[in-house]
Amino acid sequence: MDSLIGKDFAAGTAERYRTCKKHLTDFVKKKYKKNDIPVQDVDHKFITGLEYYL
């Protein structure tokens, strides 16, 4: 993504992406004790839990 700064993305957009990714990764590690989860597991319960976590 950093290679696209100034072409497709602004520096602020890239920073917000990294921040969001960090929060999401921290949530998955804390809640599910995993580094990643399948996209099929992203349901209403997951979104609600993430919202509460944030």
C-alpha positions as CSV (number, residue, x, y, z in Angstrom):
1,M,0.0,0.0,0.0
2,D,2.9,2.4,0.8
3,S,4.0,2.2,-2.9
4,L,0.6,3.6,-3.9
5,I,0.8,6.8,-1.7
6,G,0.6,9.8,-3.9
7,K,-0.8,7.7,-6.8
8,D,-4.0,6.0,-5.6
9,F,-3.9,6.7,-1.8
10,A,-3.1,9.7,0.4
11,A,-0.6,9.2,3.3
12,G,-3.5,9.7,5.7
13,T,-5.5,6.9,4.1
14,A,-2.6,4.5,4.4
15,E,-2.1,5.4,8.1
16,R,-5.8,4.8,8.8
17,Y,-5.7,1.5,7.0
18,R,-2.7,0.4,9.1
19,T,-4.5,1.5,12.3
20,C,-7.7,-0.3,11.4
21,K,-5.7,-3.5,10.5
22,K,-3.9,-3.3,13.9
23,H,-7.2,-3.0,15.9
24,L,-8.7,-5.8,13.9
25,T,-5.7,-8.1,14.4
26,D,-5.6,-7.4,18.1
27,F,-9.3,-8.1,18.4
28,V,-9.0,-11.5,16.6
29,K,-6.0,-12.5,18.7
30,K,-7.8,-11.6,21.9
31,K,-11.2,-12.9,21.2
32,Y,-10.4,-16.0,19.0
33,K,-6.8,-16.7,20.1
34,K,-5.9,-16.9,16.4
35,N,-3.9,-14.8,14.0
36,D,-6.6,-14.8,11.4
37,I,-10.2,-16.1,10.8
38,P,-12.0,-17.1,7.6
39,V,-14.1,-14.4,6.0
40,Q,-17.1,-16.8,6.4
41,D,-16.9,-16.3,10.2
42,V,-17.4,-12.5,9.9
43,D,-21.0,-12.3,10.9
44,H,-23.2,-10.0,13.0
45,K,-21.8,-11.4,16.2
46,F,-18.2,-10.7,15.1
47,I,-19.0,-7.2,14.0
48,T,-20.9,-6.5,17.3
49,G,-17.9,-7.8,19.2
50,L,-15.5,-5.7,17.3
51,E,-17.6,-2.6,17.8
52,Y,-17.7,-3.3,21.5
53,Y,-13.9,-3.9,21.6
54,L,-13.2,-0.6,19.8
